[in-house]
């Protein structure tokens, strides 16, 4: 009977994993749909039909339309895909590493650390000997800030092989507050142009997306996502405890190090190019985990696809809601994500049933 029960559970688990993997195509189609919609919506007269005709070669665009499509909308779309995927995958990685669905790059201060590194270069780059400037300086500084915070939080909250989520969250709040205070000092030092850019950047935006910025941050994000997706089996084993993961053959410390580096690299590059966009990393992986199960082999890929689709959709809405002006994306993700985060807290305490 016990063997039959174990076999039944294994078959059910296999069926759930197969369904979760089958959703890859569904989420990819969703991402394609919102991407085409994003390319066809904007303040100019360029429509979705024009975009489809241009991409298929059936329709020639005017010069201004070519500039709008290929120099403004397309790099912005690809940047949104990269940032959304990076934030969602980073959230899934942190939740798997800390074994808690409340972990998120924004909530535990990783995004704040990345932001501090980026702001430091934006304000002081080129004027201080040890702080470089250039297209790659901001992503590198953001990565270093995110890596320092992620590694520090893990070391502080882990004792005897066990991670204290309460310690992690409280330390993350303290780190985020400190990073915000230091960022405030740099903002105080900024000139008028830097101040306007930083104010909008802090709220999260893809308005400054360009091929140059995408070339600087895209490879780092792609590397982080690929590295993260290789950690699915190890994160599944870690969910049963570090001793169990080591017993089945995983090098636990190596897995932790790779996960931390992937989170820092992905979050740092994303924050460098888009600013502070919160709640994507907690909402997307958690809802997917409820819908498709906790298996990280499928969860990480689905998180990348859904995170990208969510951010592209949010960016499209941000460009339409108050057109011809533009609403910062961070405002929209906070409006949508904060109630979901509250629901997660209430659900974990048994105060809601859904």
N, C-alpha and C positions, 0 to 999 in steps of 0.2 A: 504493500500500500504506500509506504514511504517513497519507494522508487517511482511508482506511478505518479505520486503527487509531485515529486521533483521534476519528472519528465513533463507533466502538464504545465508546470510553471515555466519550464524552459521553452516549451512550444509557444506559450502565450507571450513570453518575452521576445521570442523570435518574430512572432507576428507583429508585435508592436514596433519593433525595430524596422521591419520591412515596410510597415505603413509610414513610419517616420521618414524613411529614405525615399519612399514613393512621393512624399510631399516636396522633395527637392524640385521636381519639375513644376509643381503647382506654384511654389514660391518664386521660382525663376520666371515663370510666365507672368506672375503678379509684378515682379520687378520690371520686366520688359514693358508691361502695360503702363505703369506709372512713369517709366522713363520716357516713353514716346509722348505721353501726355505732358510731361514737363518740358520737352523740347518744343511742343506746339502751343504753349501758353506763355504769354508775356505782354508787355506794354506795346510792343510793335505790332505791325500787321501780319507778321509771319505766323501762319496757321499750321495745324497738324497735317493738313493735306499737302501744304508746301514742303514740310519737313519730310514726309513720306516720299513725295515725288523726288526731292533732292537726294535723299539717301538711296533711292532705287535707281537714280539716273534718268528718270522719266521727266524731270522738270528742272529747268535751269533757273537759278535764283539771281536776283539783282545783286549788285555789289554790296549794298547795305545789308541785304538779307543774308548774304554769305558771311559777312562779319558777325552779325547777330547770332547765326546758327553755329558757326565753327569757332569763333573766337570768344563768345560769351556764354551761350547756352550749353554747348557740348562740354567744355572744360568744367563748367559749374555742375552739370549732371554727373560727370565721372567723379568729381570731387565729392559730391553728395553720396554717391554709391560707396566710395572708399571710406569716408568718415562714418557713415551709418553702419557699415559692416564691421569696421574696427571697434566702434564703441560697443556694439552688441556682442561681438565675440569676446572682447575684453571682459564684459560683464559676466558672460557665461564661464569664462576661465576663472575669474575671481570667485564666483559662486561655487564652482567645483573645487577650487583649491581650499577655500575656507569652509566648504561643506555647509553653506548657508545661503538661502535665496535673497538675502538682504544686501549682499556684497555688490558693490557697483563702483566704477571708477570715480564717479562724481560724489557719491555719498561718503566714501572713506578717504577722500582728499587727494586721490591720484590725479584727477583732472586739475585740481588747484595747484598741485606741484608742477604739472606740465605748463599750466598757464603762467605761473611765476617765472619759470625758465624762459618762456617765450617773451613775456613782457620785459624781462631784464634785457634781452637782446634787442628788442624793438626800441627801447628807450636809450640804452647805453651802448648798443653795438656801434663800433667804430670810434667812439669817443673815449673808451677805456681800453688800455693796451691788451688786457687779458680777455676781453669780450669781443669776438669777431663780428663781422657783419656779412651780409650776402644771402642768397636764396636758401642755402643749406644751413645757415647758422641758427635760424629760428627752430626748424624741426629738430636739430641736434640738441639745442638747449631744452626744448620741451621734453625730449626723450630722457635727458639726464634728470630733469626735475621729476618726471613721472617715475623713473626707475628708483631714484632716491627715496621717494615717498613709499612706493610699493614694497621695496626691500625693508625699509625701516619699520613699516607697519607689521609686516610679517614677523620680523625679529621680536618686536615688542609684544605682540599678541600670542606668540607661540612659546609654550613652556612644556618641557617633557614630552615633546611630540604631539601635544594637543593645542589647538588654536582656540583662544577665547574670543568669541564673536563680540561680546560686550566690550572687551578691551580694544578690539579692533575698531569698533564703531566710535568709541569715545576718543581713542587716539586719532582716528581719522578726522573727527570734528575739530580737535585741537590743531592738527596739522593744517586743515583747511582754513581755520581762523588765522593761524600764523602766516600762511601763504597769502591770504587776502590782505593782511596788514602790511606785509612787505610789498605786495603789488601796489597797495595804496601809496606807499612811499614813492615808488617809481612813477606812478601816475601823477603824483604831485610834482615830480621833477619834469614831466613831459611838456613839450611845447604844444601850441594850440592844435596843430595838425595831428600830432601823435595822440593828443587827448581825445580828439574826435574819433580817430581810428580805434583807439583802445576801448572807448565807451561802447561803441557798436560791437567791437570784437568780443568784449566780455559777455554780451548777451547772446552770442552765437550767431554766425551768419556765413553764408557762402558767397556774399556779394563780391568779395575780392578774389574769387577763384580765377585762376589763369593756368595756362599750360606750364608756365615756369614753376608755379607753386605745386602743381600736380606732379611735375617731374621730380620735385624735391621731396615730397611726402609720399607719393604713390608707391614707390618701391619698398619703402619701410613698412607701409601698411600691408602690402601684399605679402611680404616676408613674415610679418607677425601673424597674419591669418593662416598662412600655410603651416607655420610652425605650430600654431594653436590646434589646427585640425588633426595633427599627428598625435596629439595628447589625449584623444578620446578614450582609448582603452585604459590608459593610466589613470585618468580622472575617474573612470568607473570603478577601478580598483581602490582608489583613495577614498571613495565614498564608503567603503567597508572598513576603513581604518588604515593607518600607515603600516602597521605590522602585517596586515593581510596583503597590502599592495607589494611590500617587500618579499613576502613569502611566495607570491605567484611570479616573481621575477623582475619587478620594476625597481629601478634605482630611484628611490623616493626623492632624495635630495636633488638629483639631476632633473627629475620631473618638476620639482618646485622651482628650481632655478630657471628652467626653460619657460615655465608658465609666467613667472615674474617678469622675465625679459620680454616675453611676447606682449604682456599687458602694457609694460612701460613703452615699448616700441610703438605698438598700435595706438595707444591713447595719446602718447606724446606727439606723434605725427598728426593725428586727427585734430587735437587741440591746437596745434601750431597753425593749421590751415583754416580752421573753422571757428576757433574760440570756444567759449564754454557752452556746450549743449548737453543738458542733463537728462537723466531718466531713461535714455535709450538703452543703456547697459543693464538696467534692472528690469524694465518692463518687458522687453522682447524675450530674453531667455526664460524669464519666469512663466510668462503666458505660454510659450512653446513647451516648456517642461510639463505644464498642466495638460496641454492638448495632446502632445505626442510621446510623453514619457521622459524619464531622466537620462536615457542613454546618450552620453556625450558624443558617440560616434556619428550620430545624426543631428544632435542638438547644435553642435558647433557650426555645421554647414547651414542648417536652417536659420540659425541666429544671424549669420552673415547675410543671407538672402533677405530675411525679413527686416533686419536692421537697415539695410540699404534701401529697401522699398519704403520703409517708414520715413526715413530722413528725406528721400527724394519727394515723397508726397507732402511732407511738412514744408519743404522748401518751396514747392509749387504753390501751396496754400499761402505761404508767407508773401509770395510775390503777387497774389491775386486779391487777398482780403482787403488791403488798404491801397490798391493800385491807384495811381502810378508810384506811390511810395512803397516801402518794403518793411515788413514786420520781421524783427529778429527771430530766427528759428528757435532759439532757446526759450523764448516766451511761449511758443506753441507747445514744445515738448514738455515744458513744466506744467502747463495747463492740463495737458492730457496725462502726463506721468504722475503728478503728485496724487491725484485721487486713486490711481492704481496702486501706488506705493502704500497709501493709507489702507486700502483694501487688503493688501498683502499682510500688513501688520495686524489688522483686525482678524483676518482669517487664521493667522498663526496662533492667536490667542483664543480662538474658538468663539469669537463674538459675531461672526457671520458664517453662514453655511455654504454660500455659493463660491 
